[in-house]
């Protein structure tokens, strides 16, 4: 049986969907004012693995993902600068051009990481009326109040507000979690609809029953999830940074509007941490300096090496990013592909997956998406020379439905010299370095680089990759 961790209960529990055989899955999508950084992408890799495992278990999955292309404010405090306007000013484009450009960039990242696209993309700007309708319902149910800058949700009227984050509201002081907007009744109250400033026209604003303005940034996910998945969800996902504020507020809005429990399972990916940062930190766009998938590929890495890196750690554990770790993931990806290619040559139509390895893989995948253990099963079958090569390849193909490396479709690009010759040159360079003949070692490295082969010295030895042109 599939067992998944539920952030609400803080337990790994047997998963049971609302409707037998079907799963309604909602995942928070990109805010398209800048590129997704690799910390963001770790969450999307986790969600892709979740969807693949659900399908692997025989479920039909309906997956909805939002695109935040509306102008929200940059802080949880319902104040600050509009993210879309910030991006437009930074690049000298319209907010609509910014949204389209970065949504396209995000979809390219998804393709390169072999992330399966959602069944439904829902753009916030195309669902303003749905968001207004949800605010109106909350108003009718008595959960809102209006102050000078907008319509707010009154969290004091919801006794179990913050249940996802296990917050103790009695200990919250005004401004302790977020700065207090003048007129807010409680520190946890949040904007449902913000008014445009009277003295200026915003780049993105709409008419509403309460005045010209724009939706608060929590309302869109609740409104669009209800629209496309109905009044009850099986699973809602996102990054762990969404637990305390965004997802807690989504629950408050949806359940107070609907009058019943909204989502059964909440799942969250932990942070990707840069090695130079404090262990409790996370990668962020706020500094303006962050790693994107483009930067990794420009440095000569295969995008799927990053997928390999992500699968090497459990999604609920922080993953520390180092270039050395990425080197190791790239090397592992190369080995997996080369060994699979050797097995492919002996694969025939009648070959069957080896059940003892598939059982091991299924057990790991069903144990709260334990991809490190699942990868171990894949490596064991690759190296079991006592089993028929064709069956080993068939087993790997079945496992790859979850791993997502595209083993069956992969073909090596032609190299100017054979891999055996590259390895011989690496061994010659290693010997030269042992003999302190650094001039020869450097010459070998430079000669290989000239023909497009880049060498990296790692603790496990020297690995090579195709250099970028």
C-alpha positions as CSV (number, residue, x, y, z in Angstrom):
1,X,0.0,0.0,0.0
2,X,1.2,3.5,-0.8
3,X,2.1,5.5,2.3
4,X,2.6,9.2,2.3
5,X,3.6,11.9,4.8
6,X,0.8,14.3,5.7
7,X,1.9,17.7,6.9
8,X,-1.4,18.1,8.8
9,X,-0.9,15.0,11.0
10,X,2.9,15.0,10.9
11,X,2.7,11.2,10.1
12,X,3.3,8.8,7.3
13,X,-0.1,7.2,6.7
14,X,-1.7,4.8,4.2
15,X,-3.0,6.9,1.3
16,X,-6.6,6.5,0.3
17,X,-8.2,8.8,-2.3
18,X,-11.6,10.2,-2.0
19,X,-12.7,8.4,-5.2
20,X,-11.3,4.9,-5.7
21,X,-8.7,4.7,-8.4
22,X,-8.6,8.5,-9.0
23,X,-6.5,11.3,-7.4
24,X,-7.2,15.0,-7.6
25,X,-3.8,16.7,-7.2
26,X,-3.1,20.5,-7.0
27,X,0.4,21.9,-6.9
28,X,1.4,25.5,-6.5
29,X,3.0,26.7,-9.7
30,X,5.5,29.5,-10.6
31,X,5.3,33.2,-10.1
32,X,6.3,34.3,-13.5
33,X,8.3,37.5,-12.8
34,X,11.7,35.8,-13.0
35,X,13.3,32.5,-13.7
36,X,12.7,29.6,-11.4
37,X,15.9,28.9,-9.4
38,X,17.0,25.4,-8.6
39,X,15.6,25.5,-5.1
40,X,12.1,26.1,-6.7
41,X,12.8,23.3,-9.2
42,X,13.5,20.8,-6.4
43,X,9.9,21.1,-5.3
44,X,8.7,20.5,-8.9
45,X,10.9,17.4,-9.2
46,X,9.3,16.1,-5.9
47,X,5.8,16.7,-7.3
48,X,6.7,15.0,-10.6
49,X,7.9,12.0,-8.6
50,X,4.7,12.0,-6.6
51,X,2.6,12.0,-9.7
52,X,4.7,9.3,-11.4
53,X,4.4,7.1,-8.2
54,X,0.6,7.6,-8.1
55,X,0.3,6.5,-11.7
56,X,2.8,3.6,-11.0
57,X,0.3,2.5,-8.3
58,X,-2.5,2.5,-10.8
59,X,-4.2,5.7,-10.0
60,X,-5.6,8.0,-12.6
61,X,-4.3,11.5,-11.7
62,X,-5.9,14.8,-12.6
63,X,-3.2,17.4,-11.9
64,X,-3.8,21.1,-11.8
65,X,-1.1,23.8,-11.5
66,X,-1.5,27.5,-11.3
67,X,0.5,30.2,-12.9
68,X,0.8,33.3,-10.8
69,X,0.9,36.0,-13.5
70,X,-1.1,38.6,-11.5
71,X,0.6,41.4,-9.7
72,X,0.9,40.4,-6.0
73,X,3.0,42.1,-3.3
74,X,6.4,40.8,-2.4
75,X,5.8,40.1,1.3
76,X,3.6,38.0,3.5
77,X,2.6,41.3,5.2
78,X,0.4,42.3,2.4
79,X,2.7,45.2,1.6
80,X,5.8,45.9,-0.4
81,X,6.3,46.1,-4.2
82,X,4.3,44.3,-6.9
83,X,6.4,41.4,-8.2
84,X,5.2,41.7,-11.8
85,X,5.8,45.4,-11.9
86,X,9.2,44.8,-10.4
87,X,10.1,42.4,-13.2
88,X,8.7,44.7,-15.9
89,X,10.7,47.7,-14.6
90,X,13.8,45.5,-14.3
91,X,13.6,44.4,-18.0
92,X,11.9,47.3,-19.7
93,X,8.9,45.2,-20.7
94,X,5.2,45.2,-20.1
95,X,3.9,43.0,-17.2
96,X,2.1,40.8,-19.8
97,X,5.4,40.3,-21.7
98,X,7.2,39.4,-18.5
99,X,4.5,36.8,-17.6
100,X,4.6,35.2,-21.0
101,X,8.4,35.1,-21.2
102,X,9.0,33.5,-17.8
103,X,6.1,31.1,-18.1
104,X,7.8,29.9,-21.4
105,X,11.1,29.7,-19.5
106,X,9.5,27.6,-16.8
107,X,8.0,25.2,-19.2
108,X,11.4,24.8,-20.9
109,X,12.9,23.9,-17.5
110,X,10.1,21.3,-17.0
111,X,10.8,19.7,-20.3
112,X,14.6,19.5,-19.7
113,X,14.0,18.0,-16.2
114,X,11.4,15.5,-17.7
115,X,8.6,16.9,-15.5
116,X,5.2,15.8,-16.8
117,X,3.1,18.9,-17.5
118,X,-0.2,19.3,-15.5
119,X,-3.5,18.3,-17.1
120,X,-4.6,21.9,-16.4
121,X,-2.6,25.1,-16.4
122,X,-4.6,27.9,-14.8
123,X,-3.4,31.5,-15.1
124,X,-4.4,33.8,-12.3
125,X,-5.2,36.7,-14.6
126,X,-7.7,34.5,-16.5
127,X,-9.6,33.7,-13.2
128,X,-10.2,37.1,-11.6
129,X,-14.0,36.5,-11.5
130,X,-13.5,33.2,-9.8
131,X,-11.4,34.8,-7.1
132,X,-13.9,37.7,-6.7
133,X,-16.7,35.1,-6.3
134,X,-14.7,33.3,-3.6
135,X,-14.2,36.6,-1.7
136,X,-17.9,37.3,-2.0
137,X,-18.8,33.9,-0.6
138,X,-16.4,34.5,2.4
139,X,-18.1,37.9,2.9
140,X,-21.5,36.4,2.9
141,X,-20.4,33.8,5.5
142,X,-19.1,36.6,7.8
143,X,-15.4,36.0,7.6
144,X,-14.2,39.4,6.1
145,X,-13.8,43.0,7.1
146,X,-12.8,46.0,5.0
147,X,-10.1,48.6,5.9
148,X,-8.6,51.5,3.9
149,X,-6.3,49.3,1.8
150,X,-8.5,46.3,1.2
151,X,-10.8,43.4,2.2
152,X,-9.3,41.1,4.8
153,X,-10.0,37.6,6.2
154,X,-10.6,37.7,9.9
155,X,-8.7,34.7,11.3
156,X,-10.1,35.1,14.8
157,X,-13.4,33.7,13.5
158,X,-11.8,30.4,12.6
159,X,-10.9,28.5,15.8
160,X,-8.5,26.0,14.0
161,X,-6.7,28.6,11.9
162,X,-3.1,27.5,11.5
163,X,-3.8,23.8,12.0
164,X,-1.5,22.9,9.1
165,X,1.4,24.7,10.7
166,X,0.4,23.7,14.2
167,X,0.5,27.4,15.2
168,X,-0.3,28.5,18.7
169,X,-2.2,31.6,18.0
170,X,-2.4,32.6,21.7
171,X,1.4,33.2,21.6
172,X,1.3,35.4,18.5
173,X,1.8,39.1,19.1
174,X,0.9,41.8,16.7
175,X,3.7,42.0,14.1
176,X,5.5,38.9,15.4
177,X,5.0,36.9,12.2
178,X,4.4,39.7,9.7
179,X,4.4,43.5,10.0
180,X,1.0,44.9,10.8
181,X,-0.9,46.8,8.2
182,X,-2.8,49.7,9.8
183,X,-6.3,48.6,10.6
184,X,-5.7,44.9,10.7
185,X,-7.5,43.3,13.6
186,X,-5.1,40.3,14.1
187,X,-1.5,39.6,13.1
188,X,-2.6,36.5,11.1
189,X,-5.3,38.3,9.1
190,X,-4.5,38.5,5.4
191,X,-5.7,40.3,2.3
192,X,-8.4,38.9,0.1
193,X,-8.7,41.9,-2.2
194,X,-6.3,44.9,-2.2
195,X,-7.4,48.4,-3.3
196,X,-5.3,50.3,-5.9
197,X,-3.8,53.5,-4.5
198,X,-6.1,56.4,-5.1
199,X,-3.2,58.6,-6.6
200,X,-2.0,56.1,-9.2
201,X,-3.0,53.4,-11.6
202,X,-1.5,50.0,-11.2
203,X,-0.2,48.0,-14.1
204,X,-2.5,45.2,-13.2
205,X,-5.9,46.0,-11.6
206,X,-9.5,45.0,-12.0
207,X,-13.0,46.2,-11.0
208,X,-14.7,44.4,-8.1
209,X,-17.7,44.9,-5.8
210,X,-15.4,46.5,-3.2
211,X,-13.4,48.8,-5.6
212,X,-10.7,48.8,-8.2
213,X,-7.7,46.6,-7.1
214,X,-6.2,43.2,-7.3
215,X,-6.5,39.9,-5.5
216,X,-4.5,38.9,-2.5
217,X,-1.9,36.3,-3.3
218,X,-3.5,33.4,-1.4
219,X,-7.0,33.5,-3.0
220,X,-6.0,32.4,-6.5
221,X,-4.9,28.8,-5.6
222,X,-8.1,28.2,-3.5
223,X,-10.4,29.6,-6.2
224,X,-8.8,27.7,-9.1
225,X,-8.3,24.4,-7.3
226,X,-12.0,24.4,-6.5
227,X,-12.9,25.4,-10.0
228,X,-11.0,22.6,-11.7
229,X,-10.9,19.8,-9.0
230,X,-14.2,20.3,-7.1
231,X,-14.9,21.0,-3.5
232,X,-12.7,18.2,-2.1
233,X,-9.0,17.6,-3.0
234,X,-6.9,14.5,-2.4
235,X,-3.5,16.1,-2.3
236,X,-2.2,19.7,-2.3
237,X,1.6,20.2,-2.7
238,X,4.2,22.9,-2.5
239,X,7.4,23.9,-0.8
240,X,7.9,23.8,2.9
241,X,8.0,27.6,3.0
242,X,4.3,27.6,2.1
243,X,3.1,25.8,5.3
244,X,2.9,28.7,7.8
245,X,1.3,31.3,5.6
246,X,0.2,30.5,2.0
247,X,-1.2,27.1,2.6
248,X,-2.6,27.9,6.0
249,X,-4.5,30.8,4.4
250,X,-5.7,28.6,1.5
251,X,-7.2,26.2,3.9
252,X,-8.9,29.0,5.8
253,X,-10.4,30.5,2.7
254,X,-11.6,27.2,1.1
255,X,-13.1,25.7,4.3
256,X,-14.9,28.8,5.4
257,X,-16.4,29.2,1.9
258,X,-17.3,25.6,1.5
259,X,-18.3,24.7,5.0
260,X,-16.3,21.4,5.2
261,X,-12.8,19.9,5.1
262,X,-11.2,20.8,1.8
263,X,-8.0,18.7,1.2
264,X,-7.1,15.4,2.8
265,X,-3.3,15.4,2.2
266,X,-0.8,18.2,2.3
267,X,2.7,17.4,1.1
268,X,5.8,19.7,1.1
269,X,9.3,19.5,-0.2
270,X,12.2,20.7,2.0
271,X,14.6,23.5,1.1
272,X,17.6,23.2,-1.2
273,X,20.4,24.8,0.9
274,X,23.5,26.4,-0.6
275,X,26.6,25.0,1.1
276,X,27.9,28.5,1.9
277,X,24.7,29.4,3.7
278,X,23.6,28.6,7.2
279,X,22.0,25.2,7.4
280,X,18.6,26.7,8.1
281,X,18.7,29.0,5.1
282,X,17.3,28.5,1.6
283,X,18.0,29.7,-1.9
284,X,16.2,32.9,-2.6
285,X,15.6,35.4,-5.4
286,X,15.7,38.3,-3.0
287,X,19.5,38.9,-3.5
288,X,19.2,38.9,-7.3
289,X,21.8,36.2,-7.4
290,X,20.5,32.6,-7.7
291,X,21.3,29.5,-9.6
292,X,19.0,28.6,-12.5
293,X,18.9,25.5,-14.7
294,X,20.4,27.6,-17.5
295,X,23.4,28.4,-15.4
296,X,23.9,24.7,-14.7
297,X,23.8,23.8,-18.3
298,X,26.1,26.7,-19.2
299,X,28.6,25.2,-16.8
300,X,28.4,21.9,-18.8
301,X,26.0,19.9,-16.7
302,X,23.1,17.8,-18.1
303,X,19.8,19.1,-16.7
304,X,19.0,15.5,-15.7
305,X,22.1,15.5,-13.5
306,X,20.2,17.9,-11.3
307,X,17.2,15.5,-11.3
308,X,19.6,12.8,-10.2
309,X,20.9,15.0,-7.5
310,X,17.3,15.7,-6.2
311,X,16.4,12.0,-6.3
312,X,19.5,11.2,-4.2
313,X,17.9,12.8,-1.1
314,X,14.4,12.2,0.4
315,X,12.1,15.1,-0.4
316,X,11.5,15.8,3.3
317,X,15.2,16.3,4.0
318,X,17.1,19.5,3.3
319,X,19.4,19.0,0.3
320,X,22.7,20.8,0.4
321,X,23.8,21.9,-3.1
322,X,27.5,21.8,-3.9
323,X,29.2,21.7,-7.3
324,X,31.0,18.5,-6.1
325,X,27.6,16.9,-5.4
326,X,26.4,17.9,-8.9
327,X,29.6,16.4,-10.3
328,X,28.8,13.1,-8.6
329,X,25.2,13.2,-9.9
330,X,26.5,13.9,-13.4
331,X,28.9,11.0,-13.1
332,X,26.1,8.7,-11.8
333,X,23.8,9.8,-14.7
334,X,26.6,9.0,-17.2
335,X,27.2,5.5,-15.7
336,X,23.5,4.7,-15.6
337,X,23.1,5.7,-19.3
338,X,26.2,3.8,-20.4
339,X,25.2,0.6,-18.5
340,X,21.7,0.8,-19.8
341,X,23.0,1.3,-23.4
342,X,25.1,-1.9,-23.1
343,X,22.0,-3.8,-21.9
344,X,19.8,-2.3,-24.6
345,X,21.8,-4.1,-27.3
346,X,20.7,-7.5,-25.9
347,X,17.1,-6.5,-25.1
348,X,14.4,-8.5,-26.9
349,X,10.6,-8.2,-27.1
350,X,10.0,-11.1,-24.8
351,X,12.2,-9.9,-21.9
352,X,10.4,-9.3,-18.6
353,X,11.2,-7.2,-15.5
354,X,12.8,-9.1,-12.7
355,X,10.2,-9.3,-9.9
356,X,12.6,-9.4,-6.9
357,X,14.1,-6.1,-8.0
358,X,10.7,-4.6,-8.9
359,X,9.4,-5.6,-5.5
360,X,12.3,-3.8,-3.9
361,X,11.7,-0.7,-6.0
362,X,7.9,-0.7,-5.4
363,X,8.4,-1.0,-1.7
364,X,10.8,2.0,-1.7
365,X,8.6,4.1,-4.0
366,X,5.5,3.4,-1.9
367,X,7.3,4.2,1.3
368,X,6.7,8.0,1.1
369,X,8.5,8.3,-2.2
370,X,11.9,7.0,-0.9
371,X,13.9,7.7,-4.0
372,X,17.3,7.0,-2.6
373,X,16.3,3.4,-1.8
374,X,14.5,3.2,-5.2
375,X,17.7,4.3,-7.0
376,X,19.7,1.7,-5.0
377,X,17.4,-1.0,-6.5
378,X,18.0,0.3,-10.0
379,X,21.8,0.2,-9.5
380,X,21.5,-3.4,-8.1
381,X,19.7,-4.7,-11.1
382,X,22.1,-2.9,-13.5
383,X,25.1,-4.7,-11.9
384,X,23.5,-8.1,-11.4
385,X,25.5,-9.9,-14.1
386,X,23.9,-13.2,-13.1
387,X,20.6,-12.1,-14.6
388,X,19.8,-11.9,-18.4
389,X,20.8,-8.6,-19.8
390,X,17.4,-8.2,-21.6
391,X,15.5,-8.7,-18.4
392,X,17.7,-6.2,-16.5
393,X,17.0,-3.6,-19.2
394,X,13.3,-4.4,-19.1
395,X,13.4,-3.9,-15.3
396,X,15.2,-0.5,-15.6
397,X,12.6,0.7,-18.1
398,X,9.8,-0.1,-15.7
399,X,11.6,1.7,-12.9
400,X,12.3,4.6,-15.1
401,X,8.5,5.3,-15.3
402,X,9.1,6.8,-11.8
403,X,12.7,7.8,-12.0
404,X,12.1,9.9,-15.1
405,X,15.5,9.8,-16.8
406,X,14.2,8.8,-20.2
407,X,16.4,5.8,-20.5
408,X,14.6,4.3,-23.4
409,X,14.7,7.5,-25.5
410,X,18.3,8.4,-24.7
411,X,20.9,8.2,-27.4
412,X,24.5,9.3,-27.0
413,X,25.6,12.2,-29.1
414,X,28.5,11.4,-31.3
415,X,31.9,12.1,-29.7
416,X,35.0,13.1,-31.6
417,X,36.8,10.2,-30.0
418,X,35.5,7.0,-28.3
419,X,34.8,6.8,-24.6
420,X,37.5,4.2,-24.3
421,X,40.0,6.7,-25.8
422,X,38.8,9.4,-23.4
423,X,39.3,7.0,-20.5
424,X,42.8,6.2,-21.7
425,X,43.7,9.9,-21.8
426,X,42.2,10.3,-18.3
427,X,44.4,7.5,-17.1
428,X,47.5,8.9,-18.8
429,X,46.7,12.3,-17.1
430,X,46.3,10.6,-13.7
431,X,49.6,8.9,-14.1
432,X,51.3,12.1,-15.2
433,X,49.9,13.9,-12.1
434,X,51.2,11.0,-9.8
435,X,54.7,11.6,-11.4
436,X,54.3,15.4,-10.8
437,X,54.5,15.9,-14.6
438,X,51.9,18.7,-14.4
439,X,52.8,20.1,-17.8
440,X,51.7,16.8,-19.5
441,X,48.6,16.5,-17.3
442,X,47.6,20.1,-18.3
443,X,48.3,19.4,-21.9
444,X,46.0,16.3,-21.9
445,X,43.3,18.3,-20.2
446,X,43.6,21.1,-22.7
447,X,43.7,18.8,-25.7
448,X,40.5,17.1,-24.6
449,X,38.8,20.5,-24.0
450,X,39.7,21.6,-27.5
451,X,37.6,18.7,-28.9
452,X,34.7,19.4,-26.5
453,X,35.5,17.1,-23.6
454,X,35.7,18.8,-20.1
455,X,37.4,17.1,-17.2
456,X,36.4,17.5,-13.5
457,X,38.6,16.2,-10.7
458,X,36.3,14.9,-7.9
459,X,37.0,13.0,-4.6
460,X,35.9,9.8,-6.5
461,X,38.3,10.5,-9.4
462,X,38.3,12.3,-12.6
463,X,35.0,12.5,-14.6
464,X,34.3,13.9,-18.0
465,X,31.4,15.6,-19.7
466,X,30.7,17.3,-23.0
467,X,31.8,20.9,-22.8
468,X,29.5,23.7,-23.9
469,X,30.3,25.3,-27.2
